[in-house]
Amino acid sequence: MKKSDAVAALAALAQDNRLDVFRLLVEAGPEGMPAGSVAGALKLAPNTLTFHFDRLRDAGLVTVRRQGRSMIYAARYDAMNALLDYLTKNCCQGAPDQCAPAAACKPARGKREKMNA
């Protein structure tokens, strides 16, 4: 990942609603979610949500596909993993195998609790 791509991704995620949208899409899995379901789950107005989806899509963090009359948004796990790799590339003085991911160090929590963390 190029530095400019990392900056764009981090900038897109540096807003409360967009971070919530992205985390919800990550939780939804590769199939994604209809825009209306995301709006309902996060209590966001459709026009506001469209704005946030556009920023996440421009940063390469989500994809969108049409399914009938619905727009289905999904997280791009390859982009998320590339960003994490970029951020941790030189972790632990070049020995990233010694740096356990934060998720591995914490006990599992419920879905809603994860969203609010």
N, CA, C and O atoms as a GROMACS GRO file, in nm:
protein
  468
    1MET      N    1   0.085  -0.117   0.000
    1MET     CA    2   0.000   0.000   0.000
    1MET      C    3   0.089   0.123   0.000
    1MET      O    4   0.189   0.130   0.072
    2LYS      N    5   0.050   0.219  -0.081
    2LYS     CA    6   0.123   0.344  -0.086
    2LYS      C    7   0.079   0.434   0.030
    2LYS      O    8  -0.033   0.423   0.080
    3LYS      N    9   0.169   0.520   0.071
    3LYS     CA   10   0.140   0.611   0.181
    3LYS      C   11   0.014   0.694   0.153
    3LYS      O   12  -0.068   0.714   0.243
    4SER      N   13  -0.002   0.741   0.030
    4SER     CA   14  -0.119   0.823  -0.004
    4SER      C   15  -0.248   0.744   0.011
    4SER      O   16  -0.350   0.800   0.051
    5ASP      N   17  -0.246   0.614  -0.021
    5ASP     CA   18  -0.364   0.530  -0.004
    5ASP      C   19  -0.396   0.510   0.145
    5ASP      O   20  -0.512   0.509   0.185
    6ALA      N   21  -0.292   0.494   0.225
    6ALA     CA   22  -0.312   0.479   0.370
    6ALA      C   23  -0.370   0.606   0.429
    6ALA      O   24  -0.460   0.600   0.513
    7VAL      N   25  -0.321   0.720   0.386
    7VAL     CA   26  -0.372   0.848   0.436
    7VAL      C   27  -0.519   0.864   0.396
    7VAL      O   28  -0.600   0.907   0.478
    8ALA      N   29  -0.554   0.828   0.272
    8ALA     CA   30  -0.693   0.839   0.227
    8ALA      C   31  -0.784   0.747   0.309
    8ALA      O   32  -0.894   0.787   0.348
    9ALA      N   33  -0.740   0.625   0.334
    9ALA     CA   34  -0.820   0.531   0.413
    9ALA      C   35  -0.838   0.579   0.556
    9ALA      O   36  -0.948   0.575   0.610
   10LEU      N   37  -0.731   0.625   0.616
   10LEU     CA   38  -0.739   0.674   0.754
   10LEU      C   39  -0.827   0.799   0.763
   10LEU      O   40  -0.902   0.815   0.859
   11ALA      N   41  -0.816   0.887   0.663
   11ALA     CA   42  -0.901   1.007   0.662
   11ALA      C   43  -1.048   0.969   0.651
   11ALA      O   44  -1.132   1.030   0.717
   12ALA      N   45  -1.078   0.870   0.568
   12ALA     CA   46  -1.218   0.826   0.553
   12ALA      C   47  -1.272   0.767   0.682
   12ALA      O   48  -1.389   0.785   0.714
   13LEU      N   49  -1.188   0.698   0.756
   13LEU     CA   50  -1.232   0.635   0.880
   13LEU      C   51  -1.230   0.730   1.000
   13LEU      O   52  -1.279   0.696   1.108
   14ALA      N   53  -1.174   0.848   0.981
   14ALA     CA   54  -1.159   0.943   1.092
   14ALA      C   55  -1.284   1.029   1.111
   14ALA      O   56  -1.275   1.150   1.131
   15GLN      N   57  -1.398   0.966   1.106
   15GLN     CA   58  -1.526   1.033   1.128
   15GLN      C   59  -1.619   0.930   1.192
   15GLN      O   60  -1.626   0.816   1.145
   16ASP      N   61  -1.688   0.967   1.296
   16ASP     CA   62  -1.770   0.873   1.375
   16ASP      C   63  -1.862   0.786   1.292
   16ASP      O   64  -1.858   0.664   1.302
   17ASN      N   65  -1.946   0.848   1.209
   17ASN     CA   66  -2.044   0.771   1.132
   17ASN      C   67  -1.978   0.678   1.031
   17ASN      O   68  -2.020   0.564   1.015
   18ARG      N   69  -1.874   0.727   0.964
   18ARG     CA   70  -1.806   0.641   0.865
   18ARG      C   71  -1.738   0.523   0.933
   18ARG      O   72  -1.740   0.412   0.880
   19LEU      N   73  -1.679   0.546   1.049
   19LEU     CA   74  -1.616   0.436   1.122
   19LEU      C   75  -1.723   0.333   1.162
   19LEU      O   76  -1.700   0.213   1.151
   20ASP      N   77  -1.838   0.381   1.208
   20ASP     CA   78  -1.948   0.290   1.244
   20ASP      C   79  -1.996   0.211   1.122
   20ASP      O   80  -2.021   0.091   1.132
   21VAL      N   81  -2.010   0.278   1.008
   21VAL     CA   82  -2.054   0.212   0.885
   21VAL      C   83  -1.954   0.104   0.846
   21VAL      O   84  -1.992  -0.009   0.817
   22PHE      N   85  -1.826   0.139   0.846
   22PHE     CA   86  -1.724   0.043   0.806
   22PHE      C   87  -1.721  -0.078   0.900
   22PHE      O   88  -1.713  -0.192   0.854
   23ARG      N   89  -1.728  -0.054   1.029
   23ARG     CA   90  -1.726  -0.165   1.125
   23ARG      C   91  -1.848  -0.254   1.109
   23ARG      O   92  -1.838  -0.376   1.121
   24LEU      N   93  -1.964  -0.195   1.081
   24LEU     CA   94  -2.085  -0.273   1.058
   24LEU      C   95  -2.070  -0.359   0.933
   24LEU      O   96  -2.111  -0.475   0.933
   25LEU      N   97  -2.013  -0.303   0.828
   25LEU     CA   98  -1.992  -0.380   0.705
   25LEU      C   99  -1.890  -0.492   0.725
   25LEU      O  100  -1.905  -0.600   0.669
   26VAL      N  101  -1.787  -0.467   0.803
   26VAL     CA  102  -1.689  -0.572   0.835
   26VAL      C  103  -1.760  -0.685   0.909
   26VAL      O  104  -1.738  -0.802   0.880
   27GLU      N  105  -1.844  -0.648   1.004
   27GLU     CA  106  -1.917  -0.747   1.082
   27GLU      C  107  -2.015  -0.825   0.994
   27GLU      O  108  -2.037  -0.944   1.017
   28ALA      N  109  -2.072  -0.760   0.893
   28ALA     CA  110  -2.170  -0.824   0.805
   28ALA      C  111  -2.110  -0.935   0.720
   28ALA      O  112  -2.180  -1.027   0.678
   29GLY      N  113  -1.981  -0.927   0.693
   29GLY     CA  114  -1.916  -1.029   0.613
   29GLY      C  115  -1.907  -0.991   0.467
   29GLY      O  116  -1.952  -0.884   0.427
   30PRO      N  117  -1.851  -1.080   0.386
   30PRO     CA  118  -1.825  -1.050   0.245
   30PRO      C  119  -1.950  -1.022   0.161
   30PRO      O  120  -1.942  -0.955   0.058
   31GLU      N  121  -2.065  -1.073   0.204
   31GLU     CA  122  -2.188  -1.049   0.128
   31GLU      C  123  -2.237  -0.906   0.141
   31GLU      O  124  -2.313  -0.858   0.057
   32GLY      N  125  -2.195  -0.836   0.247
   32GLY     CA  126  -2.233  -0.698   0.265
   32GLY      C  127  -2.374  -0.681   0.317
   32GLY      O  128  -2.436  -0.776   0.366
   33MET      N  129  -2.424  -0.559   0.304
   33MET     CA  130  -2.558  -0.524   0.354
   33MET      C  131  -2.623  -0.424   0.260
   33MET      O  132  -2.556  -0.341   0.200
   34PRO      N  133  -2.756  -0.432   0.248
   34PRO     CA  134  -2.827  -0.328   0.173
   34PRO      C  135  -2.813  -0.194   0.244
   34PRO      O  136  -2.807  -0.187   0.367
   35ALA      N  137  -2.808  -0.088   0.167
   35ALA     CA  138  -2.793   0.046   0.223
   35ALA      C  139  -2.903   0.075   0.325
   35ALA      O  140  -2.876   0.136   0.429
   36GLY      N  141  -3.025   0.033   0.297
   36GLY     CA  142  -3.136   0.058   0.389
   36GLY      C  143  -3.116  -0.010   0.524
   36GLY      O  144  -3.153   0.046   0.627
   37SER      N  145  -3.058  -0.129   0.523
   37SER     CA  146  -3.031  -0.200   0.648
   37SER      C  147  -2.923  -0.129   0.729
   37SER      O  148  -2.930  -0.123   0.852
   38VAL      N  149  -2.823  -0.077   0.660
   38VAL     CA  150  -2.717  -0.001   0.728
   38VAL      C  151  -2.778   0.125   0.790
   38VAL      O  152  -2.750   0.158   0.905
   39ALA      N  153  -2.861   0.196   0.712
   39ALA     CA  154  -2.926   0.317   0.762
   39ALA      C  155  -3.010   0.287   0.886
   39ALA      O  156  -3.005   0.362   0.984
   40GLY      N  157  -3.086   0.178   0.881
   40GLY     CA  158  -3.168   0.141   0.995
   40GLY      C  159  -3.087   0.103   1.117
   40GLY      O  160  -3.119   0.143   1.228
   41ALA      N  161  -2.983   0.025   1.096
   41ALA     CA  162  -2.901  -0.022   1.208
   41ALA      C  163  -2.830   0.094   1.278
   41ALA      O  164  -2.812   0.092   1.399
   42LEU      N  165  -2.788   0.193   1.200
   42LEU     CA  166  -2.712   0.304   1.257
   42LEU      C  167  -2.794   0.430   1.276
   42LEU      O  168  -2.744   0.533   1.323
   43LYS      N  169  -2.922   0.422   1.240
   43LYS     CA  170  -3.014   0.537   1.254
   43LYS      C  171  -2.960   0.660   1.182
   43LYS      O  172  -2.953   0.769   1.240
   44LEU      N  173  -2.922   0.642   1.055
   44LEU     CA  174  -2.873   0.751   0.972
   44LEU      C  175  -2.970   0.778   0.858
   44LEU      O  176  -3.029   0.685   0.803
   45ALA      N  177  -2.986   0.903   0.823
   45ALA     CA  178  -3.070   0.940   0.710
   45ALA      C  179  -3.006   0.890   0.581
   45ALA      O  180  -2.884   0.893   0.568
   46PRO      N  181  -3.087   0.845   0.484
   46PRO     CA  182  -3.031   0.793   0.358
   46PRO      C  183  -2.937   0.889   0.287
   46PRO      O  184  -2.833   0.846   0.238
   47ASN      N  185  -2.971   1.019   0.281
   47ASN     CA  186  -2.882   1.112   0.211
   47ASN      C  187  -2.748   1.129   0.285
   47ASN      O  188  -2.644   1.144   0.221
   48THR      N  189  -2.752   1.126   0.417
   48THR     CA  190  -2.629   1.131   0.497
   48THR      C  191  -2.545   1.006   0.474
   48THR      O  192  -2.423   1.013   0.459
   49LEU      N  193  -2.612   0.893   0.471
   49LEU     CA  194  -2.543   0.766   0.451
   49LEU      C  195  -2.477   0.760   0.314
   49LEU      O  196  -2.365   0.710   0.301
   50THR      N  197  -2.545   0.809   0.212
   50THR     CA  198  -2.488   0.811   0.078
   50THR      C  199  -2.357   0.888   0.076
   50THR      O  200  -2.260   0.845   0.014
   51PHE      N  201  -2.354   1.000   0.144
   51PHE     CA  202  -2.232   1.081   0.154
   51PHE      C  203  -2.119   0.999   0.216
   51PHE      O  204  -2.006   0.998   0.166
   52HIS      N  205  -2.149   0.930   0.325
   52HIS     CA  206  -2.047   0.851   0.394
   52HIS      C  207  -2.002   0.732   0.309
   52HIS      O  208  -1.882   0.701   0.303
   53PHE      N  209  -2.097   0.665   0.244
   53PHE     CA  210  -2.060   0.554   0.154
   53PHE      C  211  -1.966   0.604   0.044
   53PHE      O  212  -1.868   0.536   0.011
   54ASP      N  213  -1.995   0.720  -0.011
   54ASP     CA  214  -1.910   0.775  -0.119
   54ASP      C  215  -1.767   0.798  -0.069
   54ASP      O  216  -1.672   0.768  -0.141
   55ARG      N  217  -1.752   0.850   0.052
   55ARG     CA  218  -1.617   0.874   0.106
   55ARG      C  219  -1.543   0.742   0.128
   55ARG      O  220  -1.424   0.731   0.098
   56LEU      N  221  -1.613   0.643   0.180
   56LEU     CA  222  -1.550   0.512   0.203
   56LEU      C  223  -1.515   0.444   0.070
   56LEU      O  224  -1.411   0.380   0.058
   57ARG      N  225  -1.602   0.459  -0.027
   57ARG     CA  226  -1.576   0.400  -0.159
   57ARG      C  227  -1.459   0.470  -0.227
   57ARG      O  228  -1.373   0.405  -0.287
   58ASP      N  229  -1.455   0.604  -0.218
   58ASP     CA  230  -1.344   0.679  -0.277
   58ASP      C  231  -1.210   0.640  -0.215
   58ASP      O  232  -1.107   0.643  -0.283
   59ALA      N  233  -1.211   0.603  -0.088
   59ALA     CA  234  -1.088   0.560  -0.019
   59ALA      C  235  -1.055   0.414  -0.046
   59ALA      O  236  -0.952   0.364  -0.001
   60GLY      N  237  -1.142   0.344  -0.120
   60GLY     CA  238  -1.116   0.205  -0.155
   60GLY      C  239  -1.150   0.106  -0.044
   60GLY      O  240  -1.105  -0.008  -0.048
   61LEU      N  241  -1.229   0.149   0.054
   61LEU     CA  242  -1.259   0.062   0.168
   61LEU      C  243  -1.387  -0.019   0.153
   61LEU      O  244  -1.406  -0.119   0.222
   62VAL      N  245  -1.476   0.023   0.063
   62VAL     CA  246  -1.601  -0.051   0.042
   62VAL      C  247  -1.629  -0.064  -0.107
   62VAL      O  248  -1.580   0.013  -0.189
   63THR      N  249  -1.710  -0.164  -0.139
   63THR     CA  250  -1.759  -0.183  -0.275
   63THR      C  251  -1.910  -0.173  -0.272
   63THR      O  252  -1.972  -0.184  -0.166
   64VAL      N  253  -1.969  -0.153  -0.388
   64VAL     CA  254  -2.114  -0.147  -0.398
   64VAL      C  255  -2.156  -0.225  -0.523
   64VAL      O  256  -2.090  -0.220  -0.626
   65ARG      N  257  -2.268  -0.295  -0.510
   65ARG     CA  258  -2.325  -0.366  -0.625
   65ARG      C  259  -2.476  -0.353  -0.618
   65ARG      O  260  -2.534  -0.341  -0.510
   66ARG      N  261  -2.537  -0.355  -0.732
   66ARG     CA  262  -2.682  -0.348  -0.739
   66ARG      C  263  -2.738  -0.489  -0.732
   66ARG      O  264  -2.689  -0.580  -0.799
   67GLN      N  265  -2.841  -0.506  -0.651
   67GLN     CA  266  -2.911  -0.634  -0.641
   67GLN      C  267  -3.060  -0.600  -0.648
   67GLN      O  268  -3.120  -0.562  -0.548
   68GLY      N  269  -3.116  -0.615  -0.765
   68GLY     CA  270  -3.255  -0.571  -0.784
   68GLY      C  271  -3.261  -0.421  -0.768
   68GLY      O  272  -3.192  -0.348  -0.839
   69ARG      N  273  -3.343  -0.375  -0.676
   69ARG     CA  274  -3.355  -0.232  -0.651
   69ARG      C  275  -3.265  -0.185  -0.538
   69ARG      O  276  -3.259  -0.066  -0.508
   70SER      N  277  -3.196  -0.277  -0.475
   70SER     CA  278  -3.111  -0.243  -0.360
   70SER      C  279  -2.965  -0.223  -0.400
   70SER      O  280  -2.915  -0.286  -0.493
   71MET      N  281  -2.900  -0.136  -0.327
   71MET     CA  282  -2.756  -0.119  -0.339
   71MET      C  283  -2.695  -0.191  -0.219
   71MET      O  284  -2.727  -0.161  -0.104
   72ILE      N  285  -2.608  -0.286  -0.248
   72ILE     CA  286  -2.544  -0.367  -0.144
   72ILE      C  287  -2.401  -0.319  -0.127
   72ILE      O  288  -2.322  -0.319  -0.222
   73TYR      N  289  -2.368  -0.279  -0.007
   73TYR     CA  290  -2.233  -0.232   0.025
   73TYR      C  291  -2.160  -0.339   0.105
   73TYR      O  292  -2.218  -0.405   0.191
   74ALA      N  293  -2.032  -0.353   0.075
   74ALA     CA  294  -1.950  -0.452   0.145
   74ALA      C  295  -1.812  -0.395   0.172
   74ALA      O  296  -1.758  -0.317   0.094
   75ALA      N  297  -1.756  -0.435   0.284
   75ALA     CA  298  -1.619  -0.394   0.318
   75ALA      C  299  -1.522  -0.463   0.224
   75ALA      O  300  -1.544  -0.578   0.185
   76ARG      N  301  -1.417  -0.395   0.188
   76ARG     CA  302  -1.308  -0.455   0.110
   76ARG      C  303  -1.203  -0.502   0.209
   76ARG      O  304  -1.121  -0.424   0.257
   77TYR      N  305  -1.206  -0.630   0.237
   77TYR     CA  306  -1.114  -0.687   0.335
   77TYR      C  307  -0.970  -0.678   0.289
   77TYR      O  308  -0.879  -0.664   0.371
   78ASP      N  309  -0.948  -0.686   0.158
   78ASP     CA  310  -0.811  -0.673   0.107
   78ASP      C  311  -0.755  -0.534   0.138
   78ASP      O  312  -0.638  -0.521   0.173
   79ALA      N  313  -0.838  -0.431   0.124
   79ALA     CA  314  -0.792  -0.295   0.154
   79ALA      C  315  -0.772  -0.277   0.304
   79ALA      O  316  -0.675  -0.214   0.346
   80MET      N  317  -0.863  -0.333   0.384
   80MET     CA  318  -0.849  -0.324   0.529
   80MET      C  319  -0.720  -0.393   0.574
   80MET      O  320  -0.644  -0.338   0.655
   81ASN      N  321  -0.695  -0.512   0.522
   81ASN     CA  322  -0.575  -0.586   0.560
   81ASN      C  323  -0.448  -0.517   0.511
   81ASN      O  324  -0.346  -0.519   0.578
   82ALA      N  325  -0.456  -0.455   0.393
   82ALA     CA  326  -0.340  -0.381   0.342
   82ALA      C  327  -0.309  -0.261   0.432
   82ALA      O  328  -0.193  -0.230   0.457
   83LEU      N  329  -0.414  -0.195   0.479
   83LEU     CA  330  -0.394  -0.082   0.570
   83LEU      C  331  -0.332  -0.129   0.702
   83LEU      O  332  -0.238  -0.068   0.752
   84LEU      N  333  -0.384  -0.237   0.757
   84LEU     CA  334  -0.328  -0.292   0.881
   84LEU      C  335  -0.182  -0.334   0.860
   84LEU      O  336  -0.098  -0.311   0.947
   85ASP      N  337  -0.154  -0.394   0.747
   85ASP     CA  338  -0.017  -0.435   0.716
   85ASP      C  339   0.074  -0.313   0.706
   85ASP      O  340   0.185  -0.312   0.759
   86TYR      N  341   0.025  -0.209   0.638
   86TYR     CA  342   0.104  -0.085   0.625
   86TYR      C  343   0.134  -0.026   0.763
   86TYR      O  344   0.246   0.017   0.789
   87LEU      N  345   0.034  -0.026   0.850
   87LEU     CA  346   0.052   0.034   0.982
   87LEU      C  347   0.143  -0.046   1.074
   87LEU      O  348   0.204   0.009   1.165
   88THR      N  349   0.151  -0.176   1.051
   88THR     CA  350   0.228  -0.263   1.141
   88THR      C  351   0.350  -0.324   1.074
   88THR      O  352   0.413  -0.413   1.131
   89LYS      N  353   0.384  -0.279   0.957
   89LYS     CA  354   0.492  -0.340   0.879
   89LYS      C  355   0.623  -0.351   0.957
   89LYS      O  356   0.690  -0.454   0.950
   90ASN      N  357   0.660  -0.249   1.029
   90ASN     CA  358   0.786  -0.251   1.102
   90ASN      C  359   0.765  -0.267   1.252
   90ASN      O  360   0.847  -0.224   1.333
   91CYS      N  361   0.654  -0.330   1.286
   91CYS     CA  362   0.619  -0.353   1.426
   91CYS      C  363   0.730  -0.432   1.497
   91CYS      O  364   0.792  -0.521   1.439
   92CYS      N  365   0.751  -0.399   1.621
   92CYS     CA  366   0.848  -0.472   1.705
   92CYS      C  367   0.986  -0.480   1.642
   92CYS      O  368   1.049  -0.586   1.639
   93GLN      N  369   1.031  -0.367   1.592
   93GLN     CA  370   1.164  -0.355   1.532
   93GLN      C  371   1.186  -0.455   1.420
   93GLN      O  372   1.293  -0.517   1.410
   94GLY      N  373   1.085  -0.471   1.334
   94GLY     CA  374   1.099  -0.558   1.218
   94GLY      C  375   1.065  -0.703   1.244
   94GLY      O  376   1.085  -0.786   1.156
   95ALA      N  377   1.014  -0.736   1.360
   95ALA     CA  378   0.976  -0.874   1.391
   95ALA      C  379   0.825  -0.878   1.423
   95ALA      O  380   0.787  -0.899   1.538
   96PRO      N  381   0.740  -0.858   1.320
   96PRO     CA  382   0.596  -0.849   1.346
   96PRO      C  383   0.536  -0.976   1.405
   96PRO      O  384   0.428  -0.970   1.464
   97ASP      N  385   0.603  -1.090   1.391
   97ASP     CA  386   0.552  -1.214   1.451
   97ASP      C  387   0.551  -1.206   1.603
   97ASP      O  388   0.482  -1.284   1.668
   98GLN      N  389   0.627  -1.112   1.660
   98GLN     CA  390   0.630  -1.094   1.806
   98GLN      C  391   0.519  -1.002   1.855
   98GLN      O  392   0.497  -0.989   1.975
   99CYS      N  393   0.451  -0.938   1.764
   99CYS     CA  394   0.345  -0.843   1.799
   99CYS      C  395   0.210  -0.909   1.775
   99CYS      O  396   0.165  -0.919   1.661
  100ALA      N  397   0.146  -0.953   1.881
  100ALA     CA  398   0.014  -1.016   1.869
  100ALA      C  399  -0.089  -0.909   1.834
  100ALA      O  400  -0.085  -0.799   1.889
  101PRO      N  401  -0.181  -0.940   1.744
  101PRO     CA  402  -0.288  -0.843   1.716
  101PRO      C  403  -0.366  -0.813   1.843
  101PRO      O  404  -0.382  -0.900   1.929
  102ALA      N  405  -0.414  -0.692   1.854
  102ALA     CA  406  -0.489  -0.651   1.974
  102ALA      C  407  -0.609  -0.741   1.998
  102ALA      O  408  -0.641  -0.770   2.113
  103ALA      N  409  -0.675  -0.786   1.892
  103ALA     CA  410  -0.793  -0.871   1.908
  103ALA      C  411  -0.757  -1.004   1.974
  103ALA      O  412  -0.840  -1.062   2.044
  104ALA      N  413  -0.636  -1.052   1.952
  104ALA     CA  414  -0.595  -1.180   2.010
  104ALA      C  415  -0.569  -1.168   2.160
  104ALA      O  416  -0.567  -1.268   2.232
  105CYS      N  417  -0.551  -1.046   2.206
  105CYS     CA  418  -0.519  -1.024   2.347
  105CYS      C  419  -0.641  -0.995   2.432
  105CYS      O  420  -0.632  -0.990   2.555
  106LYS      N  421  -0.758  -0.977   2.368
  106LYS     CA  422  -0.878  -0.940   2.442
  106LYS      C  423  -0.978  -1.054   2.440
  106LYS      O  424  -0.984  -1.128   2.341
  107PRO      N  425  -1.055  -1.071   2.546
  107PRO     CA  426  -1.160  -1.173   2.545
  107PRO      C  427  -1.270  -1.134   2.447
  107PRO      O  428  -1.293  -1.015   2.423
  108ALA      N  429  -1.338  -1.234   2.391
  108ALA     CA  430  -1.448  -1.209   2.298
  108ALA      C  431  -1.560  -1.135   2.367
  108ALA      O  432  -1.588  -1.156   2.485
  109ARG      N  433  -1.625  -1.045   2.290
  109ARG     CA  434  -1.736  -0.969   2.343
  109ARG      C  435  -1.855  -0.985   2.248
  109ARG      O  436  -1.840  -1.033   2.136
  110GLY      N  437  -1.971  -0.945   2.294
  110GLY     CA  438  -2.091  -0.952   2.213
  110GLY      C  439  -2.086  -0.856   2.096
  110GLY      O  440  -2.008  -0.761   2.097
  111LYS      N  441  -2.168  -0.880   1.993
  111LYS     CA  442  -2.166  -0.797   1.873
  111LYS      C  443  -2.191  -0.651   1.902
  111LYS      O  444  -2.112  -0.567   1.858
  112ARG      N  445  -2.294  -0.616   1.974
  112ARG     CA  446  -2.327  -0.476   1.998
  112ARG      C  447  -2.216  -0.411   2.078
  112ARG      O  448  -2.184  -0.295   2.055
  113GLU      N  449  -2.157  -0.483   2.173
  113GLU     CA  450  -2.049  -0.428   2.253
  113GLU      C  451  -1.929  -0.399   2.163
  113GLU      O  452  -1.860  -0.299   2.182
  114LYS      N  453  -1.904  -0.487   2.064
  114LYS     CA  454  -1.794  -0.464   1.971
  114LYS      C  455  -1.816  -0.335   1.892
  114LYS      O  456  -1.723  -0.257   1.871
  115MET      N  457  -1.940  -0.312   1.848
  115MET     CA  458  -1.970  -0.195   1.768
  115MET      C  459  -1.947  -0.066   1.847
  115MET      O  460  -1.909   0.036   1.789
  116ASN      N  461  -1.969  -0.069   1.976
  116ASN     CA  462  -1.958   0.052   2.057
  116ASN      C  463  -1.819   0.069   2.117
  116ASN      O  464  -1.793   0.168   2.184
  117ALA      N  465  -1.730  -0.026   2.094
  117ALA     CA  466  -1.595  -0.016   2.150
  117ALA      C  467  -1.513   0.088   2.077
  117ALA      O  468  -1.397   0.110   2.111
   0.00000   0.00000   0.00000
